[in-house]
Amino acid sequence: MSTFYHSTRSRNESVTSKQAILEGIAADGGLFVRDDVALGAPALDDLLAGTFQDRARLVLGHLLDDFTADEIAGCVKAAYGPNFDSPAVTPVTPVGADWLLELWHGPTSAFKDVALQMLPQLMRVSRAGDGRRIMILTATSGDTGKAALEGFADVEGTGVSVFYPNGKVSDIQRLQMATQRGANVAVGAIEGNFDDAQSQVKRIFANRELAARLAERNVVLSSANSINVGRLVPQVTYYFDAYAQLVAAGTITKGDKLDFCVPTGNFGDVLAGYFAKLMGLPVRTLVVASNANDVLTEFIETGTYDRRRPFHKTISPSMDILVSSNLERLLFYLSDGDCELVAALMGQLADEGHYQVPSELLEKLHESFACGKADDAETRETIRAAWEDEHVLLDPHTAVAKHVLDGHARDGVERVCLSTANPYKFSADVLAALGHATEGLDGFACMDRLSELTGMEPPAQLSSLRNAEERFSDVVTVGGMTSFVEDACARLFA
């Protein structure tokens, strides 16, 4: 029997996981959740056996249980194969006394690939026989956009529109999006930051008049952001996989606890770790690492979420976020499914820009989560030290997490730092952190210099961008995003 999903803000509508994946976001603006993540979860022994693909089948089959076993197996086979340059998919490697979980071996060199190579497969199965055409609508702070474009490019019956903050992503991130191939893709830079883009995307989803006009074309909107449960669920797999790798290596014994430190802005990556913990993975603490946009650090320390603060452009742009959408799902679970409380807190955030959780909820938060932050200077120093001391090259997001993890006392528990991007996606900032001048150098010159310095080859999918044709150069206002999407639907589904 299938476990149904409903909004974080009400239980008025129940949907299957297939419907939740296609809709992306609930009609009331909430995010889709199921009441009990643990109920019926596979045994830990089963989740630790086999390969990454075996674990993915079990995790997906549990959390998306209206898919058949054959459907899940087909999705896993299509998503995780030679498109990843490591047979382990997400290998664990040492960094000092700790461990890196390398999540960037996919086609766009970022952790988003683990989910966004899977989501198109889940959507393909979910819409089988549906007949409707789907426009994937995505806001990105840097990595999600390219991963969504790559995952959905030329998928039949599907289009994808991506918005990124103009001037607030790295040169390589911008080129990855601007040069994307495919007849069904559209890319727009917006005049604003990621929060502006994400907030407007949510308003577009709630626009009933637009939905009616698109319905006349047999088009519906869906999301590739981590607000989509089909984006979130695949990320749970690599927490189990990291644990399994450490057990297999003899580093830990089954049942030992692990700490994970996660660089995050939208809270999706670390929420997947919480799902893994609810499903029985022996996780002691999930350490949330923030950059100068430290709204999550303050929330975890105090229970106050306040987006009314300056927005900082940092060298870890994928974390430059002040409104962390997936936190809403955590509030649902910490409050034992209190939809009224979640709706009230989200309403206060929308109207007043802040909220305070009850003290008992804050206590439960502290049972599973810790936090820390790093400014750009600390991030650069961590990149330099990791290279000089360990001969490990970190991107700025991973370096934020490494700095935060280094600030937490060791007490005998093994610790895993999630490494979310290949350092060559941020060649200029990594090169500068190593003490080398970058003035007057474009992203590719920095890439070449970094390769000469370290002896490490950049991934071909990044170095080849220097010869790729730029197809997209549109810059739109936040208010113009709705028209951009509607025009893209008319053009791509003509």
Beta strands, then each sheet from edge to edge (+ up, - down):
strand 1: 6-7
strand 2: 32-33
strand 3: 92-95
strand 4: 98-102
strand 5: 133-139
strand 6: 158-165
strand 7: 185-190
strand 8: 219-223
strand 9: 258-263
strand 10: 283-290
strand 11: 304-306
strand 12: 354-356
strand 13: 369-373
strand 14: 414-419
strand 15: 475-476
sheet 1: 1+ 2-
sheet 2: 3+ 4- 14- 9- 10- 13-
sheet 3: 8+ 5+ 6+ 7+ 15+
sheet 4: 11+ 12-
end
